[in-house]
Amino acid sequence: MSFTYEEVGATRRAGHCPPGFHPLHVRTRIGEGEAVFERAAEAVRTWEMHRALGVGVQAEAERAAEGVGVTVTLAGVIKAPCRIVWTVDEPRRAGWAYGTLEGHPECGEEAFVVDRTGDGTVWLTVSAFSKPAKWYARAGGPATRGLQHAYARRCGKVLRDLCAA
């Protein structure tokens, strides 16, 4: 299956949003220290954060890796097929991005990256660019974008809770 947009991998460039797409950038403080970073990175790499959000995740692999197909199911009804387009696994930065495939309600890319800054603070950054692909996403208009922002904020809260447990 082919991607439904042209600039595959563009979320790797901080702040970049292709023309005609809506940007999203949500950064949430998760905690502090190496142990929190490792726990958060593992939860993102293994889909644990997504599953803890209450969304269905069917992935071709147990861990995020470039080329892995992932289908996220929302409310048990809406299926959103994607494929991992890039990953990062560095001492202070870990995560991945997936791009939309045919059948996804949106068109674009979304990245989930955990990083540990110089002072030891651990952050989750959810960044994306998207535009509606299905009629119901178009019909939702600004409400659809509001739901995307709420989802990104919830990712941070859920990850923070997972790391605190």
ZIQUI-V494088 format. One record per residue. N is the residue number from 1. RES is the residue in three letters. SS is DSSP state (alpha for helix, beta for strand, coil for the rest). Layout:
n res ss
N RES SS
N RES SS
//
This chain:
n res ss
1 MET coil
2 SER coil
3 PHE beta
4 THR coil
5 TYR coil
6 GLU coil
7 GLU coil
8 VAL coil
9 GLY coil
10 ALA alpha
11 THR alpha
12 ARG alpha
13 ARG coil
14 ALA coil
15 GLY coil
16 HIS coil
17 CYS coil
18 PRO coil
19 PRO coil
20 GLY coil
21 PHE coil
22 HIS beta
23 PRO beta
24 LEU beta
25 HIS beta
26 VAL beta
27 ARG beta
28 THR beta
29 ARG beta
30 ILE beta
31 GLY beta
32 GLU beta
33 GLY coil
34 GLU alpha
35 ALA alpha
36 VAL alpha
37 PHE alpha
38 GLU alpha
39 ARG alpha
40 ALA alpha
41 ALA alpha
42 GLU alpha
43 ALA alpha
44 VAL alpha
45 ARG alpha
46 THR coil
47 TRP coil
48 GLU alpha
49 MET alpha
50 HIS alpha
51 ARG alpha
52 ALA alpha
53 LEU alpha
54 GLY coil
55 VAL coil
56 GLY beta
57 VAL beta
58 GLN beta
59 ALA beta
60 GLU coil
61 ALA coil
62 GLU coil
63 ARG coil
64 ALA coil
65 ALA coil
66 GLU coil
67 GLY coil
68 VAL coil
69 GLY beta
70 VAL beta
71 THR beta
72 VAL beta
73 THR beta
74 LEU beta
75 ALA coil
76 GLY coil
77 VAL coil
78 ILE beta
79 LYS beta
80 ALA beta
81 PRO beta
82 CYS beta
83 ARG beta
84 ILE beta
85 VAL beta
86 TRP beta
87 THR beta
88 VAL beta
89 ASP beta
90 GLU beta
91 PRO coil
92 ARG coil
93 ARG beta
94 ALA beta
95 GLY beta
96 TRP beta
97 ALA beta
98 TYR beta
99 GLY beta
100 THR beta
101 LEU beta
102 GLU coil
103 GLY coil
104 HIS coil
105 PRO coil
106 GLU beta
107 CYS beta
108 GLY beta
109 GLU beta
110 GLU beta
111 ALA beta
112 PHE beta
113 VAL beta
114 VAL beta
115 ASP beta
116 ARG beta
117 THR coil
118 GLY coil
119 ASP coil
120 GLY coil
121 THR beta
122 VAL beta
123 TRP beta
124 LEU beta
125 THR beta
126 VAL beta
127 SER beta
128 ALA beta
129 PHE beta
130 SER beta
131 LYS beta
132 PRO beta
133 ALA coil
134 LYS coil
135 TRP alpha
136 TYR alpha
137 ALA alpha
138 ARG alpha
139 ALA alpha
140 GLY alpha
141 GLY coil
142 PRO alpha
143 ALA alpha
144 THR alpha
145 ARG alpha
146 GLY alpha
147 LEU alpha
148 GLN alpha
149 HIS alpha
150 ALA alpha
151 TYR alpha
152 ALA alpha
153 ARG alpha
154 ARG alpha
155 CYS alpha
156 GLY alpha
157 LYS alpha
158 VAL alpha
159 LEU alpha
160 ARG alpha
161 ASP alpha
162 LEU alpha
163 CYS alpha
164 ALA alpha
165 ALA coil
//
